[in-house]
Amino acid sequence: MNDFNWTCPHCERAVTISEGRVTIRQHSLVIKNAIGRRTLRSEFIVCPNPDCQQFTLKTELYKSAEGHYEDRLLAKVEEWRLVPNSKAKVFPTYIPQAILADYKEASLIRDLSPKASATLARRCLQGIIRDYWGVKPGRLVDEIDDIKPRVDPLTWDAIDAVRKLGNIGAHMEKDINIIIDVDPEEAELLIGLIETVLREWYVAREERRVRMGTIVAAATAKKTP
Ligand SMILES: [Zn+2]
């Protein structure tokens, strides 16, 4: 196996995975059945970041054919990410719990039900805008307009692009709890937008607070004789 680049879903660090960090096994269904030969492939990866060392577990089901040493994998039929159990990124706990819960659930059901996922994602986005910017509660579309002068222009462009997208855009002015039909890509873009603003707003603010605190502490220490 060649080394490969990988981003750990637990610590979000870009790392290189070498042979000793991955273990893969196959289990074939060789009993005669109505569907045909299938092979389950499971893969553990352990994060090499010393501060993390968490593992991920993914399983994939393949159409397969008998091979020499082990079965040959033909087409992938399904894939399950078991640990962590969705593509949801892990965000720090200083972000309000209700926001993180909506975000996680929206990620979890993204492929299963894009429209339910998009509904949760819009509610999550509204929760973020109200909590972080303290806007007067109203329609999501007005709340977004309200924060425009205060938001970094690049972040604003991302918000504006996603809110104008297909059916999401067509129903933006309606109540966020109305379920609208969206495809999985639209749901994914909404989730991506939420991840961006969580990072740009909450995480950046916290990192800045810690940095400033360090400078103040160092300056104070120097002043004291
Ligand atoms: Zn990690």
Boltz pocket constraint, residues with backbone or C-beta under 6 A from the ligand:
constraints:
  - pocket:
      binder: B
      contacts: [[A, 8], [A, 9], [A, 10], [A, 11], [A, 12], [A, 13], [A, 47], [A, 48], [A, 49], [A, 52], [A, 53], [A, 54]]
      max_distance: 6.0
